[in-house]
């Protein structure tokens, strides 16, 4: 339920919410030139190929695993990274907005048909909603998903290099966000820089802007010099090696601790005169003391964060915290997502100073035509929240002024 049904339904609900607000009827097409659209379309093609092969082999568990992993990329990366495109007001970049709608529609249309044998009732409901005809005489809708054709992978673009690079970006971001959490640095507090060092970093060159935005860092540096940022540590598997090596096991552990070992081209390592098979050890990346860093899941690259906080970074973080409070107030007041609003904020001096510096960006993020700093009007509901260590009070109202 939590890993599959909820994510599919949430993606569908997101699409219908904004498509209905805009009165947009999406089309099935896979020709968007936008980067994230290209990624999710190619990712969907790879999913169709993988699930088709699993189903042909009667590997239902494998098919479910593939779909679950894909849903994480769809909801927690593509849709979340594309939200601003759906929120964009009419009259802006309408072509980009259409690309976003049509891409998500195409992905959901394909995904529901792919999942239909595994989730017959949920996919039926979603598919009927997606293909509902504007009139009963329309031929655009299929009566049931279970009468529809199995997805054709060749109807979607192939781009394995982009999928691999974007998935590595996702790994970089999740690793960096864990580092932030471990260091007690809230996500809305911007950091100066992040370094990705190790294998295949060159493939990320055109995607660093996504890392900057997702992790909230000002600059991303890519380096192929892993040794300058981390060291591989050999960890022999004592349970496996003890039976084979006996007392000589202690020499292997001593060689591993001292770094007196070498890697071989066939994936083995040599230590204390013994060759260890790949299943008899693991290699871990270790960064120098005092450095905020962690290895990627692939264990061939490391992410290093600059965690020093300057006054300007702190001010920007405070402004972003206020944005979060205003967005929550909009939700609590049950405003429509497109409503323009007026905002009053009563806050300590350091928050007021941060709002003065970042007023324009705050207003743009929360769709505010006016931001008033000072006492709150008595006629409005008061919303109270925490900004860093301080309480901040605010009030909001819908305005027809644009």
Helices and strands as residue ranges (DSSP letters): H 5-22, H 35-56, H 60-73, I 74-79, H 80-87, H 94-115, H 120-131, G 145-147, G 153-155, H 160-182, E 191-198, G 201-207, H 208-215, E 217-223, G 226-228, E 231-236, H 238-245, G 246-248, H 249-258, E 261-263, E 269-271, E 274-276, G 278-280, E 281-286, E 292-295, E 301-305, H 311-332, E 341-346, H 349-357, H 359-366, E 368-373, E 383-387, E 390-398
